[in-house]
Amino acid sequence: MGLVLENIKYKNLLNTISYRFSRRRVTGIYGEDANYLLDIINGDITDYDGYVILEKLIIDSSFYKEYPRAIALIEPYPNFFTNKVNDEIKFNLDIRNYQVEDLEAKEKEMLDLVGLNEDILNRDIHTLSTSEKYLLSVVINLLYEPDIILFKDVFTGLDHNSKKRLNMIINNLKEDKKIVVVTSNDTNILYDITDEVILLNGNSVYISGTSEKLFTSMELMKEQVIPMPNITKLTYIAKNNKKVKLSFHKDVRDIIKDIYKHV
C-alpha cells in the first residue's frame, strides 16, 4: 500500500491533496508549498485536515510514539541538540530507543558513504560547514534505518561530488524498498533523480505522473510556466530546430551518442 495522503488540507496553503507514494520509486514534489507536505508527514504540522496513512496505519501522534524510527526528515539547515557530533549521533539514537550493533563501524561506513572524514566525530558542531551539517544529518537519520525518508530542498548547499554521493544514497534507499520523497524547485534535479513527480499549482495538485513524461512535455511547461530541465530543452532544440532525431535522456552522454548516430 505504501504511504497515502488522503484529502490533506492545511490553512489556505494546501487544499485536498491526495496521493499514493510507492516503494522503489523516488517521488519529487515541485511547488512553493511542497515542504508543508513533508512537515505534515513528519508530524511537525498537526493542525491539518485529512489523513496520512502508512500500510493501513493512520499516522498521528500515537503512531510517532509507537514507531519513533519510521520517518526521517532530512533538510539542508538541520537543527542540532548537542554540541559535539558524537553526542548528537548518540542523542538521536537514544530518543528513538534504538541501538546500532557495532556503532563505531556503522558510523565509519556511513561517513565514508557521504564523503565525510571519520575525525568529524570529535568536532564541535558549530565548526562544521553548511554542507558538512547537511551530510551529517543524512548520516544521523539513516543510522536508525527509517522506512520513510523525506528530503526537503534536496541537494541545497552541496557541491557536485556531494550531490553525486547523495544521489547514490537515494538510489540505494529506493532499491531497499524505502519510501523516498524529495522536494525541490529545480526541475533539473527532479528530472534527474525522481521516477514520479507531483506538480503543485497554488494550493492543490495540478498534475502528477512519471518525471519522464511530465518534464518532456513542452505544452505542460508553457502552461505551468515551469522551467524546462536544461537537458530536455537541449533535446527539443535539436529535434525541432535542427531536425535531429533524438530521444529524451537524463544523461547528456546519451544525447551525445544519439547526435553521433543521427548527424
N, C-alpha and C positions, 0 to 999 in steps of 0.2 A: 504493500500500500504506500509506503514511503511517508513523506511529510505533506500534509494538506493544509492549505489556508482556505477557510470557508467563510465567505461574506465578511471579510475584515473591514471595519470602519473605524477611523481614528480622526476625531475632530473634523476639520474640513480638509485634511491632508490626504486621507485615504478613504475611498468610497467603494464598498462592495468588492473587495479584492478576493478572488478565488483562484486557486492554482494548486496543482499537484506536482511536487518535486520528486523526481525519480532517483533511485540509486544508479550508480555507474554513469551518471550524466552530470556535467558541470553546468549549472544554470546561472545565467547572468541577469541582473536587473538593471535597466537603464532608466533614469528619470530623477528629477530633482528631489523627490521624497522617498527614493528607494531605500535609504538607510533606516527609515522608520519601520519598514517591514522586518529588517534584521533585528532591530531593538525589540519589536513585539515577539518574535520567535525566541529571542534570548531571555525574555522575561524582564527587560529593562523598562518597557512600557506595559502597563497593566490596565489602563483605563480605556480600553477599546471594546468594540462590539464584534461578535463573531467568534470563530473557533480556530485554534491551531491544533492539529491532530497528528500524532506520530504513531503509526501502526495501531490504529484504533484507540489510542490513549489520548485523551484531551490534555493538552499541555497547559497547566495552570500552576498556581502557587504550590499545590501539593505535589505536582509532578517534579518540580525543581528540587523539592526536599527529598523525594524518594529516589530520584535519578540525577544526582548533582554532577555526574560526568557526561550526561547525554549530549550537551550542547557546548560548543566553544565559539566565541565571537572574537575574531582577530581584526584589530584595527591599526591604522598607521601611527596613531599617537596614543598608545595604551597608558592606562593608569597603573601604577605600581604601589604596593602597600608596605614595602620594607626598603631598607637602604642598600643591601647587597644582593647581588644576583643569586648567589647560592641560597640565601634566606628566602628570596622571592619564589624560587622554584619549590622549596620545601613547604612554604606557606600555602601555595596554590594546591599542592597535593594533599596537605593536611585538611584544608577546609572541604575537600571532596572525599575525605576518608579513603584515600587511595594510596596504596603502596606499590612502588615500582621495584620489581626484582632486579637487583644489581643496578641501583640508580646511577652510580658513577659511570658504568659502562654505557647505559642508555643515554645519559646526558652527553657523553662524548660523541656517541653515534648521531644524536640529533643536532648537536652543534656543528659537526662536520657536514651534515646534510644541508644546513642553511649557510655554511661558509663562515662560521664564527670560530675563533680560536678558543681552545679549552681554558686559557688563562682568564677569559671573561668571567668565569665563575667566581673569582675572588675580587672582582672590581665593584666599586660603588656604582649604583645605577645612574646617578646624576652625571657620571663621567662618560656615559655611552652617547654615541651619536644617535640622531633620529633613526637612521637605517638600522643600527645595532639594536635599538629598542624594539623596533618592528620585528626583526628576526628573532630576538629573544622571546617576544610574545608568541611567535609561532612555535618555538621550542616548548615553552611553558604549557601552552594549550594542547599540543599534540602528545605531550608526555602522559596525560591521563586518558588518552585514547577515546575521545568523544565520538558519537555516532553522527552528529550533525556539525559541520564546520562552516561557519559564516565568515566570509572575508569582506570587511567593509572598505570601500575605496581601494580595492586590491592594487598592489604594486606602487602605491603612492610613496614617494620619497626613496625608492630603491634604485640602485644603479643597474646597468644592463646585466651584469653577472648575477646579482641577487635576484633579479626578475626571472632569469633562466632557472635558477635553483628553485625558486618558489613555484614556478610553473611546473617543474618536475614533481615537486611535492604534491601539488594539486592533482596532477595526473595519477600519482600513486594512490592518493586518497580515493579517487574515482574507481580505480581498479580494485581497491579494498572494499568496494560496495558501500562507501560512505555517502552521505547526502552532502553535497558541496554547493554552496550558493555564494556568488560574488556580486558586489555592486561596483559600478564604475560609470562615469560619464564620458569615457574614452572608448569610442566604438572600435578603434584599432585593437585594444586589449580584449574587449568582449568577443570580437570576431575570432581572434587568435586562440583564446583559451576555453571558450564555452561551447557546449553542444546545443544548448537551448537558451533562449533569451526572452525576457518579458520587457516590453516597451510600455512605460507608463506615460500617459498623456494627461497632464493635470493631476487629478487625484484618482484616476482609475486606469485599468489595463486597456490600452488601445489595441494591442495585438501581441500575440506570443507565438512562438514556433521555433524551428531549428535556426541556429545562428546563420548557417549557410544560406538558407532560403531568405531570411529577412534582410541580411546585410548585403545581399547581392541584388536587391530589388531597388532599382533606380526610382521607380514610381513611389515606393514607400519612403525612401529617403527624402524625396522632394516634398511629399505630402506632410511629413512629420518635421521637416527642417532639422533632420538628424544628420550630422556629418557622416558621410560615407567613409568606411575604412579605406586608408590610403591604397591598400593592395587591390581592393575591388575597384576603386576609382581608376587605378592604372589599367586594369583589365578592360574596363568599359571604354576608356580612351582608345586602347589598341583595337578593340572589337568594332567600335562604332565609327571612329575617325580614320583609323588606318586599315580597317577591314581585315584585320588579322584574326584568324580562327583560334581563339584561346578559350580554355576552360577556366573556371574560377578556382583559385587555390588559396590556401592560407600561408604557404611558404613561397617567398619570392623566387627561390631557386627553382621551384616547379614551373613558375611562369616563364623564367628564362629558358628552361628546357622546351616549353611549348613554343616560344618565339623561334628558337633554333629549328624546331621541327616544321614550322609553318611559314617561315620567312625565307 
